[in-house]
Amino acid sequence: MADSAELRRADEARAVVGVDDSDHGGRASEREAPGTGRTGHDDELPTQAPRKRDLRPIWLIAPTMAILAVVIVYPVIRAVILSFQENKHVDPDTGRFVQGGFAGFKHYLQWLVQDCGAGAGSCPPGTLAHDFWPALAVTLFFAVVTVTIEVLLGLWMATIMGKTFWGRSLLRAAVLIPWAIPTAVTAKLWFFIFAENGIANRLLGTSIAWTTDPWASRFAVIIADVWKTTPFMALLILAGLQMIPQDVYEAAKVDGATAWQRFTKITLPLVKPALMVAVLFRTLDVLRMYDLPAILSGTSGATPNTTLSILVVADIRQGHFQSASALSTLIFLLIFAVAFVMVKFLGANAVRTQDEQRKGADH
């Protein structure tokens, strides 16, 4: 032990004065490892024991994932299973009502090609399956028109609310009031406005049938939806605008950029992540729209404003839970496809877009 201590002190002294160890027979590089009986080298690193995996994050998120599995995953799987089973029907052999049994893709063909048992197109007018494609067209029409208008108005409102002026906080609070009102209350409010003797016809001096005429009722739904959800778009876009540094605008002004150039070259590119997320949320919300057209025009399934969600509820009311599950699965696939396209190709992934912008700024 004394010899080892002396050797260590000698090595430290030589290291301080810069003496080379090569003339000492490699004593600093080759020594007998204590207790091992073999020669060790200074460049050899001790073997570290493998680190144990920290399982605490898994245990923290496990309760949340379990709840999500029960609330979301199970209903989806249950709906898919039901979609491949028979509806309650009369057994031709016994003359009694029976339910269950494997139906294959019968319900999907019923909705997609109107096959009611006698081939494609055999579903007569007046049946819910016959109204599938018109309902899909109405749903997509609402999605495109309402989201487009809400984006334009929301961007304009967010730009105004992002400026500094007296009463800005009061304006922001007032703008959010329509969004805070429940949708059913909003629909009933606009139902009274668009009534035959309602405020709309009195102000315009007309007698438009806002709740029964095909195109008038659709524009009534669009107006009501835009009035309610534009503040939501403005709120998300405003959050993106506030992330833009003001130094960028000041530098652009110094360089002589006009207001339009600052908007198109600075505001739009930098607010794109928040804007695309807002578009994604609203598009998915409109694709499953139910309450506004249902309250304004009815839930029979044969109205001009019948959406896919209204068809699902109408089919359930007729006791066809299995075919309604098939339609619900089709709506789920439609929403999933739209979300995938917007996230993958249109830049609706805010995290990825911000990371790309940050990497570009670093380079």
N, C-alpha and C positions, 0 to 999 in steps of 0.2 A: 504493500500500500504506500510505503514511504518512497520506494523507487518510482512508482507511478506518479506521485505528486511532484517529485523532483523533475521528471521528464516533462510533465505538463507545464511547470513553471519555466523550464528551459525553452520549450517551444514558444511560449508567450513572449519571453524575452527576445528570442530571435525574430519573432514576427514584428516586434516594436522597432528593432534596429534594422530590419530588412535583410537579415542573414538568410541565405538560401539553405534549404534542408537537404539539398542533393548531396552535399559532402559529408553527410552524417549517416550514410548507409541507408537512407530512407527510413529513419526511425520515426519521422512524423507521419509517413504514409503507410508504413507497415508496422503494426503493433499487434501484440497478442490481445485479443479481446478478453476482458476479464471474465473468468468463469466459463469460457467457451473452449479454450484450448486450441484456437485457430487464429490465424492472422486476419486482421480487419483492415479496411481501407477507409481513408477519410471521405472519399467520394461516394461511398456506399451510404444510402439513406435507410434509416430503420423502416421496416415494414409496418405500415399503419393498418390497424384493424378496420374492416369495412364499417362505414357509418350506418347506423340503424336508420331506417326510413321513418320520418316523422309522420305519424298517422293522425295527429291532432286536427289538421284541416279536414280530413275525411270525416272524422267524428263530428265536426262542427256543421258541415253541410249535409250530413246524412239525414237529420230530421226534415230539413227542407225538401230534399230530394224525395224522401218517402211521401211527404204530403203532396208534392207535385205528381208523383206517380199515381196516387189514389185519385186526385182531382182531375188530372188531365189524361194520363196514359190509359188508365182503366176505361173511362168512357169511350175513348177512341177505339180501343180494342173491342170493347163490347158492341159498339156500333158496327164495326166491320163484320163481326161474327153474325149479328142479327141480319145484316144485309144479304147474307147467303142462305137465309132460312125463309120458309114459306109464310105468307100472310095467313090470317084466319080465313078459311074458305069452306065451302060446302063440299063434302066428300060425295062424288057421284055414285058410289056404291052403296053407302049407308044413308045418304040424305041428311047427314048431321054436320054441324060446324066442327071443323078440326083446325088445329094450328100446329106449326112446327114442320119439321122435315127439311131436307136439303133442297134448295132451289137453284143452286149454281149462280150463273150470271143473269138469271131471269129478270130481277129487279133493275139491274143496270141496263139491260137491253130495253126494258120498259121505258126508262127515262130517256135513253140516248137515241133509240130508233123507233120509239112508240110501238113497241111490240107487246100487244095485250093478249097474246096467245095464238094469233092467226098470222103472224109474220110482221115484218117491218111496216109501219104506218097503219096498223090495224086499230090503234086507239082512236075512238071517235071523238069529235069535237065535244067539249064540255068536260072531258076527263082531265085529271090533273097531269097525267103523262103527256097529253096533247099540248099542254101549256108550258112544257119545260123549256123549249128553245125560245119562245117569246119572253119568258121570265129571265132566261140567261141574257138575252139581248137588252132587256130593261135594266138588269143589274149592272152590266158592263157600261151601259149608257150613263147611268147615275155615277158610276165610279169615275169615268173619264171627265164628264162635265163638272161635277161638283169638286173633284180634286183640283182640276185646272183653275177654276174660279177661286177656290180657297187658297191656292198657292199664290196667285197674283195679289189677291186682297191681303193675305197674311203677310207677304213680303212688304207690301206698301205700309201696312199698319205697323209692322216691326221696325221699319226704317224710321217712321215718325216717332214711335215710342222710344227708340234708341237715342234720340237727340236730347240735349239738355235744355229744358225750358221749365217755366213755372207751371206747376200743376201736373207734372209728368206722372207722379205716383197716383193721383186721382184718375187720370186718363187710363192708366194700366188697370186699375181696379174696376173701372166702369166697363172696359172692353171685355173683361173676363166674366161679366155677369151672365151673358147668354150661354156661355159654356158651362157655368155652374148650375144652370137650371136643368132638372131631369128631362130626358128626351121625351117621355110620355107627356109631361106638362107642356113642353114646347110644341109637340104635335097637336095637342088639344087647343093651345093658344092660336096656332096658325089655322086650325080647322074653323074656329070662329071667325078669324080674319077673312078666310076664303069662302065663307058661307055665301049662300045666294044673296042675302041682304047684309053681307058683312062689310067690313071697313074697306076692303080692297075694291069691291064693285062700287061702293059709294064714292070713294075718292076718284076712281077712274071714270065714273059715270057709265058703267057698262053692266052687263048681266052675264058675265062669263061663268060657265059651270066649272069652277076650279077643282071640284072633287070628283066629277064624272067624265068630263071631256078628256079624251086620251092625252093630247099634248098639253092642254092647260093643267091637268092634274099632275103631269110629270114636272112641269116647270114650277108648280106649287111645292112639290117635294124638294126640288133643287133649291128654291129660295129658302125654304125652312131649314134645310140642312146647312146651307152656306151661312145663314144667320147664326146658327148655333155653334158650328165647329170651326169657323174661321178664327175665332180667338185662340183656339188650341194650336192652330198652325202658326199664328203670330207669336205665341208664347215660345214655341220651339225654335222658330227662326230668330227671335230676339235673343235667345240664349246663345245661338251661334254668332250673331252680330257682336255681342258683347265680348266674345273671345278674340276679336280682331284688334290688334294693337293700333292705337291712334297715331303712332309714329309713322305707320305706313301711309296713312292718308296725308299727313303733313309733308312727308317726303314727296308724295305725288303732286301736291299743290306747288311745292317749290320747283318741281320739274315742269310745271305748266300743264298738268293733266286737267281736263275739264271734268265737270261733275259726272257726265255720262261715261267718260273713260274710267273714272275712279270706281263707278258702280259696276261696269262690265269687266274691268281688269283686276279689281281688288275685291269688291264686296261679293260678287257672285262666286268666284272661285273659292274664296275662303269660307263662305257660308254654305258651300255645297254639302258638306257632311251633315249638318243639322237640317238642311233643307230636304235632303233625300230621305233621312230618317222620318221627318214629318210626312213626306209623301207616302212612304211605306206604311206608316201607321194608319193614315187616313184611307189609303186604298184598301187595306185589309179590313178596315172597319166598314167601309161602304159595301164591300162584297158580301157582307153578312147583314146588311141593313134589313130591319124588320119593322120597328115600331113606328117610324115616321110614315111610310106608305100605308101601313096597316091601319093607323088611326085616321089618316086623311082620306083614304079611298076604300078601306074595307079589307077583310081577310078571307074572302070567298075563294080566291085563287083564280078568278076570272076577270079581275079588274085590270085596267090599263097599267097600273103600277105594281103588278104582282112581281115580287122578287123571288129568288130561290129560297130564301128563308121563309117567306110566306107560304110557298108550296110545301115545305117540310111540315110546318104547323098544320096546314090544311089536311095533309095526308095523315098526320097523327090523329086529328080530330075524327077522321073516318075510320080509325082503328087499324090502320095499316102501318104498324110500327116497323115492320121489316123493310118495306119499300121506302119508308121515310128514312130509315137508317142508311139505305143505299144512296139516297139523295144527299144525306148529310155527308157521307163519305166522298161523294163527288164534289161537294162544296169544299171540303177539307183539301182535296187534291188540287182544286182550282186555286185556293188561297196559297197552298204550299208552292205551286208552280209560279205564281205571281211573285211571291216573296223571294223565291230562289233566283228568278230572273233579275229582280231589282237589286238584290244584294250582290249577286255574282257579276252582273254586266253593267248595271246602272249606278254603281257606287253608293248604294244605300247602307254599306257597312261603315259606320262612322269611325270605329276604332281603327280599321285597316286604312281608311283614307287619311286620318290624322297621322298615323304612323308613317305613311308614305310622304306626306307633306313635311313631317319632321326630318325624315332622312334626306329629303331633297334640300331642306334648309341647311343641314349639316354639311352637305357637299358643296 
